[in-house]
Amino acid sequence: MTKAVTLALKDVSKAYDEGRVRALDGVSLAVREREFLAIVGPSGSGKTTLLQLINRLAEPTGGTVEVEGTDVRAVPPIALRRRIGYVFQGVGLFPHMTVAENIAITPRLVGWDAARRAARVDELIDLVRLERRQRERYPHQLSGGERQRVGVARAIAAQPKIVLMDEPFGALDPINRDAIGGDYRRLHDHLGLTTVMITHDMLEAVLLADRIGVMRAGRLIAEGTPRELMTGTHGDYVDELMATPRRQAERLNALMTREAAP
């Protein structure tokens, strides 16, 4: 059975500086229910603008953006954002709030009672693999990886179906980046989320995503499963981009083979 389309961009453009700068140029994209889509491409290719249009941090110059079949312009921005989780590289936790208060901020804003908020905080602390004793700590008392786990918990606290992620793990060390990325993918599957993630790390995109979209100069120039993009011919730029994780795997395999030789 074909899954419903959760997010749809239809011939979307976004221009700045009185039309002289085009951040997006005729992008059409459909993201299905429970799909994990990674968006890759160089800086300035329009990736972050695409996310901003979905939750109305920016408005399109042309075309339409739909969330669950509804044009986002028909939904008040604050109401829309409370239905969509957002995780970004800087985390953006409120420094004067505890871990529990940070996680509970959106449930509180949408009217959950105190008991329900407290139960949800405990549930999420377990889900993102923090310790219960950390619920009363402040962000400055946590490691970078722990703060990012709190950021993920906060994003999904009010039970959104959609999560947008803008370079969520880019500032983390390799060990935490790998661990938290894998943990988020398990959460995505466990909770039945629809996720759109921007990343500059091609290996991360290949390992985490169901499908990858490649952007360049404001256009979506290719999309497909990791296997489709890595084994097909999609033009010089896309093929070179997708060759990166393959070369990394080949170098690692050669190293391991050399080390194992008698």
Secondary structure, 3 states (H helix, E strand, C coil): CCCCEEEEEEEEEEEECCCCEEEEEEEEEEEECCCEEEEECCCCCCHHHHHHHHCCCCCCCEEEEEECCEEHHHCCHHHHHCCEEEEECCCCCCCCCCHHHHHCHHHHHCCCCHHHHHHHHHHHHHHCCCCHHHHHCCHHHCCHHHHHHHHHHHHCCCCCCEEEEECCCCCCCHHHHHHHHHHHHHHHHHHCCEEEEECCCHHHHHHHCCEEEEEECCEEEEEECHHHHHHCCCCHHHHHHHHHHHHHHHHHHHHHHHHHCC
